[in-house]
Amino acid sequence: MPNLNRLIAKIYGQLPLRTVLIVPFVLQIFAAVGLTGYLSFRNGQQAVNDLVNQLQNEVTSRIEQKLEAYLIVPHQINQTNLDAVSIGLLDLNNFQNTGRHFWKQIQVFQGIGYISYANQKGEFIGVGPEDNENLAKLTIDEVSPKTQGKSYSYATDRHGNRTNLFGVKFTSGKAIQKLSRFLLAFPSTTKAGN
């Protein structure tokens, strides 16, 4: 122990008093500033991570709300149509009125691209935009015995009435029957007036 005291005294004895007083204060200042900087950095990181988590949760919540609202509309349309058929307001065998009914629904439910009905006999009625560039102009598309199995596309006026035939496509009844499995909005046992 006496050797250690002599060593410390020898080192400090050779240093100027100014250095002996200034170095410990400078070291304390560096330690305090370094610790404060580190703690500030950690707090900043934590605050940023919390903000990112809040933002992600908010974005996820909004996407879920929009998606839910978007996906519920087709079910609402189907249920409305099913109810209209069951109380006799919509006759699925009358394609003239069904086409106009679908046209009115597209006006009410903005954002729906196409509303259609197909049955097991290969008949089809649908309403949607004329083409991808002209979403405002709606057409009524029909495949029925009246069209001899061809797909007729009719332009419509501002009330949903057919104005003129502007397109005819050849389709097979079998293709419509296959499609009807996916397009049917109504159970096949549903009959108008039940």
C-alpha positions as CSV (number, residue, x, y, z in Angstrom):
1,M,0.0,0.0,0.0
2,P,2.8,2.5,0.7
3,N,4.1,1.8,-2.8
4,L,0.8,2.7,-4.3
5,N,0.6,5.9,-2.4
6,R,4.1,6.8,-3.5
7,L,3.3,6.0,-7.1
8,I,0.2,8.3,-7.0
9,A,2.1,11.0,-5.3
10,K,4.9,10.7,-7.8
11,I,2.4,11.0,-10.8
12,Y,0.4,13.8,-9.2
13,G,3.5,15.5,-8.0
14,Q,4.8,15.9,-11.6
15,L,1.5,17.2,-13.0
16,P,0.6,20.8,-12.8
17,L,-2.2,21.7,-10.4
18,R,-4.3,23.1,-13.3
19,T,-4.3,19.6,-15.0
20,V,-5.2,17.9,-11.7
21,L,-8.2,20.2,-11.2
22,I,-9.4,20.4,-14.8
23,V,-9.2,16.7,-16.0
24,P,-11.7,15.3,-13.4
25,F,-14.2,18.1,-14.3
26,V,-13.8,17.5,-18.0
27,L,-14.3,13.8,-17.5
28,Q,-17.4,14.4,-15.5
29,I,-18.8,16.7,-18.1
30,F,-18.1,14.2,-20.9
31,A,-19.7,11.4,-18.9
32,A,-22.8,13.5,-18.1
33,V,-23.2,14.7,-21.7
34,G,-22.5,11.2,-23.1
35,L,-25.1,9.6,-20.7
36,T,-27.7,12.3,-21.5
37,G,-27.1,11.9,-25.2
38,Y,-27.4,8.1,-25.0
39,L,-30.6,8.3,-22.9
40,S,-32.1,11.0,-25.3
41,F,-31.3,8.7,-28.3
42,R,-32.9,5.7,-26.6
43,N,-36.0,7.8,-25.7
44,G,-36.1,9.1,-29.3
45,Q,-36.0,5.6,-30.7
46,Q,-38.7,4.4,-28.4
47,A,-40.9,7.4,-29.3
48,V,-40.4,6.8,-33.0
49,N,-41.2,3.1,-32.6
50,D,-44.3,4.0,-30.7
51,L,-45.4,6.4,-33.4
52,V,-44.7,3.9,-36.1
53,N,-46.8,1.3,-34.3
54,Q,-49.7,3.8,-33.8
55,L,-49.5,4.7,-37.5
56,Q,-49.4,1.1,-38.6
57,N,-52.4,0.3,-36.4
58,E,-54.3,3.3,-37.7
59,V,-53.6,2.4,-41.3
60,T,-54.6,-1.2,-40.7
61,S,-57.8,-0.2,-39.1
62,R,-58.7,2.1,-41.9
63,I,-57.9,-0.5,-44.5
64,E,-60.1,-3.0,-42.7
65,Q,-62.9,-0.5,-42.5
66,K,-62.7,0.3,-46.2
67,L,-62.4,-3.3,-47.2
68,E,-65.3,-4.3,-45.0
69,A,-67.5,-1.6,-46.5
70,Y,-66.4,-2.5,-50.0
71,L,-67.0,-6.2,-49.5
72,I,-70.4,-5.9,-47.8
73,V,-72.0,-4.0,-50.7
74,P,-72.3,-7.0,-53.0
75,H,-73.9,-9.1,-50.2
76,Q,-76.3,-6.2,-49.6
77,I,-77.2,-6.1,-53.3
78,N,-77.7,-9.8,-53.4
79,Q,-79.9,-9.8,-50.3
80,T,-81.9,-6.8,-51.6
81,N,-82.5,-8.7,-54.9
82,L,-83.3,-11.9,-53.1
83,D,-85.9,-10.0,-50.9
84,A,-87.3,-8.3,-54.0
85,V,-87.7,-11.7,-55.7
86,S,-89.3,-13.4,-52.6
87,I,-91.9,-10.7,-52.2
88,G,-92.7,-10.5,-55.9
89,L,-91.2,-7.1,-56.8
90,L,-88.5,-8.6,-59.1
91,D,-89.3,-11.3,-61.7
92,L,-86.1,-12.9,-62.9
93,N,-87.8,-14.2,-66.0
94,N,-88.6,-10.6,-67.1
95,F,-85.1,-9.5,-68.3
96,Q,-86.4,-6.1,-69.5
97,N,-87.4,-5.1,-65.9
98,T,-84.5,-7.0,-64.3
99,G,-82.0,-5.1,-66.5
100,R,-83.5,-1.8,-65.5
101,H,-83.6,-2.8,-61.8
102,F,-79.9,-3.7,-62.0
103,W,-79.2,-0.4,-63.8
104,K,-80.9,1.5,-60.9
105,Q,-78.9,-0.5,-58.3
106,I,-75.6,0.5,-60.0
107,Q,-76.7,4.1,-59.7
108,V,-77.3,3.7,-56.0
109,F,-74.3,1.6,-55.1
110,Q,-71.5,3.7,-56.6
111,G,-68.3,1.7,-57.0
112,I,-69.9,-1.6,-58.1
113,G,-68.6,-2.6,-61.5
114,Y,-71.2,-5.1,-62.6
115,I,-74.5,-6.6,-61.4
116,S,-75.7,-9.8,-63.1
117,Y,-77.8,-12.8,-63.0
118,A,-77.5,-16.1,-64.8
119,N,-79.6,-19.2,-64.6
120,Q,-79.1,-22.9,-65.3
121,K,-80.8,-22.6,-68.7
122,G,-77.9,-20.5,-70.0
123,E,-79.8,-17.2,-69.8
124,F,-78.0,-14.1,-68.6
125,I,-78.7,-10.5,-67.8
126,G,-76.1,-8.0,-66.5
127,V,-75.5,-4.3,-66.3
128,G,-72.1,-2.6,-66.2
129,P,-69.9,0.0,-67.9
130,E,-69.6,0.1,-71.6
131,D,-65.8,-0.3,-71.4
132,N,-62.9,0.4,-69.0
133,E,-62.4,3.9,-70.5
134,N,-66.0,5.0,-70.3
135,L,-67.3,3.9,-66.8
136,A,-70.1,6.4,-66.8
137,K,-72.0,4.8,-69.8
138,L,-73.8,1.7,-68.6
139,T,-74.9,-1.1,-70.9
140,I,-77.4,-3.9,-70.4
141,D,-76.1,-7.3,-71.6
142,E,-78.5,-10.1,-72.3
143,V,-78.4,-13.7,-73.4
144,S,-81.8,-15.3,-73.7
145,P,-84.1,-17.1,-76.1
146,K,-85.0,-13.7,-77.5
147,T,-81.3,-13.1,-78.4
148,Q,-81.0,-16.7,-79.8
149,G,-78.1,-17.5,-77.4
150,K,-76.1,-14.5,-78.6
151,S,-74.9,-11.8,-76.1
152,Y,-76.6,-8.6,-77.0
153,S,-75.3,-5.3,-75.5
154,Y,-77.7,-2.4,-75.3
155,A,-76.9,1.3,-74.7
156,T,-79.1,2.9,-72.0
157,D,-80.6,6.3,-71.5
158,R,-80.5,8.3,-68.2
159,H,-83.4,6.3,-66.9
160,G,-82.0,2.8,-67.5
161,N,-84.1,2.1,-70.6
162,R,-82.5,0.3,-73.5
163,T,-81.9,2.7,-76.4
164,N,-80.2,0.8,-79.1
165,L,-78.3,-2.5,-79.7
166,F,-74.7,-1.7,-80.2
167,G,-72.9,-5.0,-79.8
168,V,-73.6,-8.7,-80.5
169,K,-71.2,-11.5,-79.3
170,F,-71.5,-15.1,-80.0
171,T,-71.6,-17.1,-76.8
172,S,-72.5,-20.7,-76.0
173,G,-75.2,-21.5,-73.6
174,K,-72.8,-24.0,-71.9
175,A,-70.3,-21.1,-71.2
176,I,-73.1,-19.2,-69.5
177,Q,-74.2,-22.3,-67.6
178,K,-70.6,-22.6,-66.3
179,L,-70.6,-18.9,-65.4
180,S,-73.9,-19.2,-63.7
181,R,-72.4,-21.2,-60.9
182,F,-70.4,-18.2,-60.0
183,L,-72.8,-15.4,-60.9
184,L,-76.0,-16.7,-59.3
185,A,-77.2,-14.3,-56.7
186,F,-80.3,-16.3,-55.9
187,P,-80.8,-19.9,-54.9
188,S,-82.1,-22.0,-57.8
189,T,-85.1,-23.0,-55.7
190,T,-86.2,-19.3,-55.4
191,K,-89.3,-18.6,-57.4
192,A,-90.9,-15.2,-57.9
193,G,-93.9,-14.7,-55.7
194,N,-92.9,-17.1,-52.9
